[in-house]
Amino acid sequence: VTVTMGVGGADIGGHGAIGIKFVTRSGSNPFAGSAYEYYRSPELNSNYWFNERNNLPKNDVKLNQYGVRQGGPIVIPGLYDGRNKAFFFFNYEEVRLPNNFSRTRTVLDPRAQQGWFRYTVTVGGAPQVREVNVLELAAANGQLATIDPTIARVLGYINQSVGQDGARLNLSSDPLINDFVWQSPGHQTEKQPVLRLDYNLGQNHRLSGTLNQIWVVRDPDQLNNGDRRFPTGTNYGKYVSTRPSRSIALRSTLSANLVNELRGGITKGGGSFFGQDETNGVSTFSDTGGYALDLDAGNVLGAGLTNWHVENEPTWRSGYSYSLDETLTWLKGKHSITTGGAMFLGRTWANGQVMVPEIDLGFDQTLDPANGLFTTTTFQGASTAQLTDARALYAMLTGRVQAVNGEAALDKNNQYVAFGPRFREGNMDEYSAFVQDSWRIKPTLTINAGVRWDVQMPFSPSNDIMSSASLESICGVSGVGSGEIYDRCNFFDPGARGGAVPQFDQLTKGTLGYHTDWNNVAPNVGFAWQPRMESGFWRKIL
């Protein structure tokens, strides 16, 4: 592995500030191989302090990482002997990571689930918890005073989870809510086979092919906080990813001081899926009537109650490329001159889908007829924030709908489909050429100089799903400015008027995202100096 950072030569660049080059080792005439395993177990670790505080056992984090490699000549007894001609190298590594994470969820206090709003006031310098039953208050004033059956069912699911073995319910500083602490289990698997084949086409040419493949499964996707919110939950995120990489190279020794390498690569065929039908598809919302319920849309109760569901909008995506690189190296005296070019064809697609309608529960102080119930007369000593909490508790228990959210996605036929997947794809290509000279003036001093030309073509969509905004729409009613770098729009002109009403435009297939910048010539000069330290001045300093 070679990592080149900000001081790379002209042969490095085009795809980012840091260049990382992986070279898969090749086989040779001797057969050689090895095997290894790295193991981690809770039995070898001490417990986490917070687990001990919550009377929880050690987190079940086990790492089993093992692999094997083998290389040598391709030999088929009685049929083919590839010594000095054909070679193979194979490596396989697998990671198994069964584990659990300590999670803290915010749940309503059992009394609050019955309608009792609990809040703390200071009386005589000491804190005092007071209670007012919002359902009884509503009934006495002719307002809705029964718990919504769907909400009652969800609270029942949460209470059932709270009663699971190994879970713990802790009091919080807010008497309205409690902290539910448990250890969320998970399992991660990674499989990584690598195969390289080499074939000598005579004495001066070698043909090499490499195949890398990675399969990753995280069930659940704890890395992206996709694990179940509660032990008995049915909705969660599962991550599945396939990442292939294939390359072929021809290395030719053209003369004693001239070497050429032509390399092509492709990474198409994989994808990363942040969700599966069985883990966060439509069926996983059947226990809540086919809806994703946001119990506390304004995150008012505590820091926000933990919802029963995890993910209502799974995504899946892939970024792949086709590449072709040509490099010619010429050794001339103290000079090592490298020249070449590259072509990179980048492709990407991304998909996402809202699975079911989302219902946000909350209290509208402007329109709700029960707003007049929540005053300091009925909630004596309550602060403004506590009155907001009381409204939120009442709204959640009675199932007051603040908003219903959904999505209609544009499909490949340019038609909107309710709760359909939105598939976006595009491409961006890059081309480059370079020449680099490494001049070793003396054994302790080398000067590197070169020039590189990179052309990044504009991003272009491959379908008609995406949207864009013109400069006029970005500037809006303020209008377009003079065009100077800090005056594209008249945002800072108080009297600006007459601009356009902002709108989105369809970004149709083949539209260029911007103008091509052809002036990307980058020269570089650097040196490497290694002082002699056996004697003299530098010996005294270093």
C-alpha positions in Angstrom: 0.0 0.0 0.0 1.4 3.4 -1.0 -0.2 6.6 0.4 0.8 9.9 -1.3 -0.4 13.1 0.4 0.1 16.8 -0.5 3.6 16.4 -2.0 2.7 14.0 -4.8 4.3 14.4 -8.2 2.6 14.9 -11.5 1.8 11.2 -11.8 -0.5 11.5 -8.8 -3.7 13.4 -8.9 -7.0 13.7 -10.7 -9.1 11.9 -8.1 -8.5 13.7 -4.8 -5.9 15.3 -2.5 -4.6 12.0 -1.2 -3.5 9.1 -3.5 -3.8 5.5 -2.2 -2.3 2.8 -4.3 -3.0 -0.9 -3.5 -0.9 -3.5 -5.2 -1.9 -7.1 -4.8 1.1 -9.3 -4.3 1.8 -11.9 -7.0 2.8 -15.6 -6.9 6.2 -16.9 -7.7 7.9 -20.2 -8.4 7.9 -21.4 -4.8 4.6 -22.2 -3.2 4.1 -20.0 -0.1 1.2 -19.3 2.1 0.1 -18.4 5.7 -2.9 -18.3 7.9 -3.8 -16.1 10.8 -6.6 -15.3 13.3 -7.3 -12.3 15.6 -9.7 -13.0 18.5 -11.4 -10.7 21.0 -13.9 -11.8 23.6 -15.7 -10.3 26.6 -14.0 -12.9 28.8 -10.8 -11.0 28.2 -12.2 -7.5 29.0 -13.4 -5.6 32.0 -16.9 -4.2 32.1 -17.9 -0.7 31.1 -18.4 1.6 34.0 -21.9 2.7 32.9 -22.9 -0.9 32.5 -22.0 -1.6 36.1 -23.9 1.5 37.2 -27.0 0.2 35.4 -26.5 -3.4 36.6 -25.8 -4.6 33.0 -23.4 -7.3 32.1 -20.4 -6.8 29.8 -21.2 -5.9 26.2 -21.1 -9.0 24.1 -18.4 -7.8 21.7 -16.6 -10.6 20.0 -14.2 -10.2 17.1 -13.1 -13.2 15.1 -10.9 -12.1 12.1 -9.2 -14.8 10.3 -7.6 -15.3 6.9 -5.5 -17.5 4.7 -3.3 -16.8 1.7 -1.5 -19.0 -0.9 0.6 -18.2 -3.9 2.8 -20.1 -6.3 3.0 -21.3 -9.9 -0.1 -22.6 -11.7 0.5 -26.4 -11.9 -2.0 -29.0 -13.0 -0.3 -32.4 -12.5 0.0 -34.2 -15.8 -1.5 -31.3 -17.8 0.3 -28.1 -17.2 3.4 -26.8 -15.4 3.4 -23.0 -15.1 6.7 -22.6 -13.4 8.5 -19.5 -14.7 5.4 -18.8 -16.8 2.0 -18.6 -15.0 1.4 -17.8 -11.3 -1.5 -17.3 -8.9 -2.1 -15.6 -5.6 -5.2 -16.1 -3.5 -6.1 -14.4 -0.2 -9.3 -14.8 1.8 -10.2 -12.9 4.9 -13.4 -12.9 7.0 -14.5 -10.8 9.9 -17.2 -12.0 12.2 -18.3 -9.5 14.8 -21.2 -10.5 17.0 -21.7 -7.7 19.5 -24.2 -5.6 21.4 -24.3 -1.9 22.3 -25.7 -0.3 25.4 -28.6 1.9 24.3 -30.6 4.5 26.2 -34.2 5.2 25.1 -36.5 7.9 26.4 -39.9 6.6 27.5 -42.9 8.0 29.3 -43.2 7.4 33.1 -45.9 4.8 33.8 -48.0 7.5 35.5 -47.7 9.8 32.5 -49.0 7.0 30.3 -52.2 7.2 32.4 -52.5 10.9 31.7 -50.7 12.3 34.7 -48.6 15.2 33.7 -45.7 15.3 36.2 -43.6 18.4 36.6 -41.2 19.8 39.2 -41.5 23.2 41.0 -39.5 24.7 43.7 -41.3 25.4 47.0 -39.4 26.8 49.9 -36.1 26.2 48.2 -36.8 22.5 47.7 -38.0 20.7 44.5 -41.5 19.3 44.6 -43.2 17.1 42.0 -46.8 18.0 41.1 -49.3 16.1 39.0 -52.3 17.0 36.9 -54.2 14.4 34.9 -54.6 15.9 31.5 -57.3 13.4 30.5 -59.5 14.2 33.5 -58.9 17.9 32.9 -60.1 17.5 29.3 -63.1 15.4 30.3 -64.2 18.1 32.9 -64.1 20.7 30.1 -65.8 18.8 27.4 -62.7 17.9 25.4 -61.5 14.5 24.1 -60.4 12.5 27.1 -59.7 9.0 25.9 -56.4 7.4 24.9 -56.2 6.8 21.2 -56.3 3.0 20.6 -53.2 3.0 18.3 -51.2 5.0 20.9 -52.3 2.6 23.6 -51.1 -0.3 21.5 -47.7 1.3 20.9 -47.3 2.1 24.6 -48.1 -1.5 25.3 -45.4 -2.6 22.9 -42.9 -0.4 24.7 -44.0 -1.6 28.1 -43.5 -5.2 27.0 -40.0 -4.3 25.9 -39.3 -2.6 29.2 -40.1 -5.9 31.0 -37.5 -7.9 29.1 -34.8 -9.6 31.0 -31.5 -7.7 31.1 -33.2 -4.3 30.5 -33.4 -1.6 33.1 -35.7 1.4 33.6 -33.9 4.4 35.3 -35.5 7.5 36.7 -34.4 10.8 35.0 -34.3 14.3 36.3 -37.6 15.0 34.6 -40.4 13.1 36.4 -42.4 12.9 33.2 -40.0 10.5 31.5 -37.7 7.6 32.3 -34.5 6.2 30.7 -34.8 2.7 29.3 -31.4 1.1 29.1 -30.7 -2.2 27.4 -28.1 -4.0 25.3 -29.0 -4.1 21.6 -27.6 -7.2 19.9 -26.1 -7.2 16.5 -23.9 -9.2 14.1 -21.5 -8.0 11.4 -19.9 -10.1 8.8 -17.3 -9.2 6.1 -16.0 -11.6 3.5 -13.0 -10.5 1.3 -11.6 -12.9 -1.3 -8.8 -11.7 -3.6 -7.4 -13.5 -6.6 -4.5 -12.5 -8.8 -3.3 -14.3 -11.9 0.0 -13.5 -13.8 1.1 -14.9 -17.2 4.4 -14.1 -18.8 4.0 -13.5 -22.6 7.6 -14.1 -23.3 10.5 -12.5 -21.5 9.5 -8.9 -21.8 5.7 -8.9 -21.3 3.6 -9.9 -18.3 -0.2 -10.0 -18.3 -1.9 -9.7 -14.9 -5.5 -9.8 -13.7 -6.8 -9.1 -10.3 -10.3 -9.7 -8.7 -11.2 -8.2 -5.4 -14.6 -8.7 -3.8 -16.1 -7.5 -0.5 -19.4 -8.6 1.0 -20.5 -6.8 4.1 -23.6 -7.5 6.2 -24.5 -5.5 9.4 -27.6 -7.0 11.0 -28.8 -4.6 12.4 -26.9 -1.5 11.1 -25.7 -0.3 14.4 -23.0 1.8 12.8 -25.7 4.1 11.4 -27.9 3.8 14.5 -30.3 1.5 12.6 -30.8 -1.1 15.4 -34.1 -1.7 17.0 -35.3 1.0 19.4 -36.8 -1.6 21.7 -36.1 -5.4 22.1 -39.4 -6.5 20.6 -39.5 -4.0 17.8 -40.0 -5.3 14.2 -38.7 -2.3 12.3 -35.0 -1.7 12.0 -32.2 -1.1 9.5 -30.1 -3.9 8.0 -27.0 -3.0 5.8 -26.0 -5.2 2.9 -23.1 -4.2 0.6 -21.3 -5.7 -2.3 -18.1 -4.0 -3.6 -16.3 -5.6 -6.5 -13.1 -4.4 -8.1 -11.5 -6.0 -11.2 -8.4 -4.9 -13.1 -6.1 -6.2 -15.9 -2.6 -4.9 -16.7 0.0 -5.4 -19.3 3.6 -4.6 -18.2 6.1 -4.5 -21.1 9.9 -4.1 -20.9 10.5 -2.4 -24.2 14.3 -2.0 -23.7 16.9 -2.0 -21.0 15.7 1.5 -19.8 12.2 1.7 -21.1 9.1 0.2 -19.4 5.5 0.6 -20.2 2.4 -0.4 -18.3 -1.2 -0.3 -19.5 -3.9 -0.9 -16.9 -7.7 -1.1 -17.0 -10.2 -1.4 -14.2 -13.9 -1.7 -13.5 -15.8 -1.6 -10.2 -19.3 -2.1 -11.6 -21.7 -4.7 -10.1 -22.0 -3.7 -6.5 -24.2 -1.6 -4.3 -24.9 -0.6 -0.7 -28.4 -1.2 0.6 -29.4 0.6 3.8 -32.5 -1.4 4.5 -34.3 -4.6 3.4 -37.9 -5.4 2.8 -38.0 -7.7 5.8 -36.5 -5.2 8.2 -38.0 -1.8 7.3 -40.4 -2.5 4.5 -44.1 -1.9 4.5 -44.9 -5.0 6.5 -42.8 -3.9 9.4 -45.4 -1.1 10.1 -48.3 -3.5 10.3 -48.3 -3.3 14.1 -49.0 0.5 13.9 -51.7 0.3 11.3 -49.4 0.8 8.3 -48.1 4.2 9.5 -44.9 5.5 10.9 -45.8 7.3 14.1 -43.8 10.2 15.4 -45.0 10.3 19.0 -43.4 13.6 19.8 -42.9 15.5 16.6 -41.5 18.6 18.2 -39.1 16.7 20.5 -40.8 18.4 23.4 -41.1 15.6 26.0 -37.6 15.5 27.5 -35.2 15.5 24.6 -37.9 13.8 22.5 -39.6 10.4 23.1 -38.1 7.4 21.4 -40.3 6.3 18.6 -41.3 2.6 18.1 -40.1 2.5 14.5 -36.5 3.2 13.3 -36.5 3.8 9.6 -39.2 4.8 7.1 -37.0 5.9 4.2 -34.4 3.2 3.3 -31.8 4.1 0.6 -29.5 2.2 -1.6 -26.8 3.4 -3.9 -23.7 2.6 -5.9 -20.7 4.5 -7.2 -18.6 2.7 -9.8 -16.1 3.5 -12.5 -14.3 2.4 -15.6 -10.6 3.4 -15.8 -7.7 3.2 -18.2 -4.2 4.2 -17.2 -1.1 4.3 -19.4 2.4 4.9 -18.0 5.8 4.9 -19.7 9.0 5.1 -17.7 12.3 6.0 -19.2 15.6 5.8 -17.3 18.3 8.1 -18.8 21.4 8.6 -16.7 20.4 10.3 -13.5 16.9 10.9 -14.7 13.8 8.8 -14.3 11.2 10.3 -16.7 7.6 9.1 -16.4 4.9 10.1 -18.8 1.4 8.9 -19.4 -2.3 9.6 -19.3 -5.5 8.3 -17.7 -9.2 8.1 -18.4 -11.7 7.8 -15.5 -15.4 7.3 -16.3 -17.4 7.7 -13.1 -20.9 6.4 -12.8 -23.3 6.6 -9.9 -26.9 5.9 -9.0 -28.9 6.4 -5.8 -32.3 5.2 -4.8 -34.6 6.0 -1.9 -38.2 5.4 -0.9 -40.6 6.5 1.7 -42.4 3.3 2.7 -45.5 4.4 4.5 -47.2 7.7 5.5 -45.7 9.3 8.5 -48.1 10.8 11.1 -46.7 13.5 13.3 -48.4 13.9 16.7 -48.4 17.3 18.3 -50.4 20.2 19.7 -51.4 23.2 17.6 -51.8 26.1 20.0 -53.6 28.2 17.4 -56.3 25.8 16.3 -56.7 23.2 19.0 -59.9 23.9 21.1 -58.2 22.4 24.2 -55.5 25.1 24.2 -57.3 27.1 26.9 -56.9 24.2 29.4 -53.1 24.6 29.7 -52.6 27.6 31.9 -50.8 28.3 35.2 -54.3 28.2 36.8 -54.7 24.5 36.2 -50.9 23.8 36.3 -49.9 25.9 39.3 -46.3 27.0 39.3 -45.6 25.5 35.8 -43.2 27.3 33.5 -43.9 28.0 29.9 -41.8 25.1 28.9 -43.7 22.8 31.2 -47.0 23.9 29.8 -45.7 23.0 26.4 -44.8 19.6 27.7 -48.3 19.2 29.1 -49.8 20.0 25.7 -47.5 17.5 24.0 -48.5 14.8 26.5 -52.2 15.4 25.9 -51.7 15.5 22.1 -49.8 12.2 22.1 -52.2 10.3 24.3 -55.3 11.5 22.4 -53.7 11.0 19.0 -53.8 14.6 17.8 -52.4 14.7 14.3 -50.2 17.7 13.5 -49.1 16.6 10.0 -49.3 13.6 7.6 -46.2 13.3 5.5 -45.6 11.2 2.4 -43.7 11.4 -0.9 -44.6 11.0 -4.6 -41.5 10.1 -6.6 -40.9 10.7 -10.3 -40.4 7.3 -12.0 -38.3 6.5 -15.1 -41.4 7.2 -17.2 -41.6 10.8 -15.9 -44.7 9.9 -13.9 -45.3 10.6 -10.2 -45.9 7.5 -8.1 -47.1 7.8 -4.6 -44.6 6.2 -2.2 -42.6 4.9 -5.2 -38.8 4.7 -5.3 -36.9 7.6 -6.7 -34.0 6.5 -8.8 -31.3 9.0 -9.7 -28.3 8.3 -11.8 -25.5 10.3 -13.4 -22.0 10.3 -14.7 -18.8 12.4 -14.5 -15.7 11.7 -16.5 -12.1 12.8 -16.0 -9.1 12.8 -18.4 -5.5 13.5 -17.6 -2.0 13.6 -19.0 1.3 14.1 -17.2 5.1 14.1 -17.5 7.4 13.8 -14.4 11.2 13.8 -14.0 13.0 12.5 -11.0 16.5 13.8 -11.2 19.0 12.3 -8.8 21.7 14.9 -8.7 23.7 13.1 -6.1 23.0 10.2 -3.7 21.6 12.6 -1.1 19.7 15.0 -3.3 16.8 14.3 -5.7 14.8 17.0 -7.6 11.3 16.1 -8.8 9.6 18.3 -11.4 6.7 17.8 -13.7 3.4 19.0 -15.0 -0.1 17.5 -15.0 -3.2 18.4 -17.0 -6.5 17.3 -15.6 -9.9 17.8 -17.2 -13.0 17.1 -15.2 -16.1 16.9 -17.4 -19.3 18.3 -16.0 -21.7 16.1 -14.0 -24.5 14.9 -16.3 -27.7 13.1 -15.2 -28.5 9.8 -16.9 -32.3 10.1 -16.4 -34.8 12.9 -15.8 -35.4 12.5 -12.0 -33.3 15.3 -10.6 -34.0 19.0 -10.4 -31.9 22.1 -10.6 -32.2 25.8 -9.9 -31.1 28.7 -12.1 -29.1 31.6 -10.7 -32.3 33.7 -11.0 -34.1 31.3 -8.8 -31.3 31.2 -6.3 -31.2 35.0 -6.0 -35.0 35.1 -5.7 -36.9 38.4 -5.3 -33.6 40.2 -4.6 -32.5 39.7 -8.2 -29.3 38.9 -9.9 -26.3 41.2 -9.0 -23.5 42.7 -10.9 -21.7 39.3 -11.4 -18.7 40.0 -9.1 -17.6 37.1 -7.0 -19.3 38.5 -3.9 -22.2 40.1 -5.7 -23.8 37.3 -7.7 -27.1 38.2 -6.0 -28.5 41.4 -4.5 -28.9 39.7 -1.1 -27.2 42.6 0.7 -29.0 45.4 -1.1 -32.0 46.3 1.2 -33.8 48.0 -1.7 -33.4 45.2 -4.2 -36.7 44.2 -5.8 -38.1 42.7 -9.0 -36.3 39.4 -9.0 -37.7 36.0 -10.0 -40.0 33.8 -7.9 -37.8 30.8 -7.0 -38.6 27.6 -8.8 -37.0 24.2 -9.5 -36.3 23.1 -13.0 -36.2 19.5 -14.2 -32.6 18.4 -14.7 -33.1 16.4 -17.9 -30.9 13.6 -19.1 -27.7 14.8 -20.7 -27.8 18.3 -19.3 -24.3 19.5 -18.3 -24.1 20.7 -14.7 -21.6 23.4 -15.5 -19.1 24.6 -18.1 -16.0 22.5 -18.7 -12.8 24.1 -17.2 -10.1 23.2 -19.7 -7.4 25.3 -17.9 -6.3 22.8 -15.3 -2.5 22.7 -15.8 -0.6 22.0 -12.6 3.2 22.2 -12.5 5.1 20.9 -9.5 8.6 21.1 -8.2 10.0 19.4 -5.1 13.2 17.9 -3.7 14.3 15.2 -1.3 17.4 15.7 0.7 19.0 13.2 3.0 21.9 14.8 4.9 25.0 12.8 5.7 25.1 12.2 9.5 28.1 10.0 9.9 30.3 13.0 10.8 30.6 16.8 10.7 27.9 19.4 11.5 24.8 17.3 11.0 26.3 14.6 13.2 26.5 17.1 16.1 23.0 18.4 15.5 21.2 15.1 14.8 
